[in-house]
């Protein structure tokens, strides 16, 4: 088995683990990011609200994609 085969196997293993964790804890990830972006929004006086909302949205989509079932 070559080095690239080993790297591919390791990457697939990590992907599987991430999908499993997203399925188990995706809601906690989304909630944590939401709380963090809300705190940043408060500290910056709403200056970056648009960007932070986009971060929240993309986090939810990323967790959904890893989770594989379309829900968080």
C-alpha angles and dihedrals in degrees: 000000000000128000092259091053090052091048091049091050091049091049092050090049091052091047091052091049092049091050091051093049092046089053092051101036107017093116090055091050092050092046092048094050090046092053091047094050091046090053092049090047090053093047093049094045094242093302093133101030093125093053094044092050088053089051090053091049094048092047090056091049092048092050090047090052093049093042091052097207100085097242135094 
